[in-house]
Amino acid sequence: MSDGSDKHADRSLTVAAPNTAGRVGARVIDPFKAIINDVMLPYQRADIVANDRFRWNCWSRQTGKSFAKTFRRIVRGIARKRNQFFLSAGGRQSRELMMKARQHCQNLRLAFDWDENTKGMFEGAEFTQLEIRLPEAGIRIVGLPANPETARGFTGDVFLDEFAMHHYDREIWAAMFPSVMRGGGELDVASTPRGKQNKFYELGNNPDWAHQTVTILDAVEQGLPGVDPEALRRAMGDDELYRQEFLCEFIDEATAFITLDMIRACEDEKLPRELDIEALAEHKGDVLIGVDVGRYRDLTVIWALEAIGKQLISRGLIELQGTPFREQYEILCRILACRCVRKAGIDASGLGMQLAEQLTDTFGANRVEGHTFTANLKEAMGGKLRVKMEERSVAVPADRKIRDDLHSVEKSVTIDGHIRLRAGRTEGSHADRFWALALAVYVAADDTGPIECEMGPQRAMAGARRI
């Protein structure tokens, strides 16, 4: 496991001694020796010719790990007469990986067929299986986006691409590993780090695995062209992310969008955790509401913040698990009927769409805003929350579950340089508290001033206000 020290050259080829599972080294290397020697860099060659059953590769970005790993799996699949399964973090990543495999087949002048089929649904989205068939070798190379369904039921060798980035890494591991064990299957796992709270980090400490770490400094030292590590560091402008993405360091706070220190600085033990609707009805301040909608798997979280000058003070939250939407609607009507509630922001993505529309019809668009959670909106919402926490101008209850939820959201940088936010699922929550708080902060930032209103006859029964 890399510890962030300066012994980069020593770590770059730290490969365990080959085990006895499938000694096919010479048969793998000989037919492709020219390409391996002419095209691959030393650290790539070391990985390709290694004869280990279980390999863990922690490589920097821009070092050609997908290029080398797909080549390794193709030539080992041919030599071992075993199907190869590539599981990637998503559909786009799966297609990019399989295009590299297709390129290798063309360069090796292998006869192949290409096929792609929509195989099913997972969490409301279709997933596509991409397949390369090598008729002369009698094997298939199958590419899939990784989820607990696609990881189950196959027999062959497996490559887990960017495994630290997989949303359901433990469920995927539980579904996939027994299949690999049948018939002496091989398993390659490769990724750049993403903190320590994932299976990839754990495997880096497993003595039964062969380990290889390649930083950007290692790669440049061994001949990687066209890369200036110092220029990369300056351009990235974030030393923690640079150490993670290019020096292969496992830094939890490098991936945390909101750090524990930031959260603890905003905690107040005197603040109530639970929102008291009866007390809210008598409250005289200005209150903003954020609602992240769930039903069975995720929580619905309703979070109330009071605006006092530039400060946002939590007045409590309500968490609903498995609550019918009719009851959720009734609870939100009671909250919006409180005259102190100026505005509510509601998650209108998927399950929340109808709830947001009903509340908008009942209370008006000036008091209820439905927000569809696009990647850009999530970045904007999360950014406003982070700024408030950096300024210590938002106060939240001191509570472990809230703290863990706020800390669970991780940042990553896309190829285009955009920040993307994501979170795993812990203790029945998918960062639901984070997004409810972020929505409340977001609508507070857009709130322009006091609402002058009178009760309208059509909304009086619900306690709504009409401009």
ABEGO torsion letter per residue (X at the ends): XBAGBABAAAAAABBBBBBABGBAAAAAAAAAAAAAAAABBAAAAAAAABABABBBBBBBBGAGAAAAAAAAAAAAAAAAGBBBBBBBABAAAAAAAAAAAAAAAAAAGBBBBBBBBBAEBBGGBBBBBBBBBBAAAGBBBBBBBBBAAAABGBBEBBBBBGAAABABAAAAAAAAAAAAABGGBBBBBBBBBBEABBAAAAAAABAABBBBBBBAAAAAAAGBBGBBAAAAAAAAGBAAAAAAAAAGBBBAAAABABBAAAAAAABBAABBABBBAAAAAABABBBBBBBBBBAAABBBBBBBBBBBEABBBBAEBBBBBGBBAAAAAAAAAAAAABAABABBBBBABEAAAAAAAAAAAAAEAAABBBBBBBAAAAAAAAAAAAAAAAAGABBBBBBAAAAAAAAABBBBBBAAGBBBBBBBBBGGBBGAAAAAAAAAAAAAAABAEBBBBBBBAAAAAAGBBBX
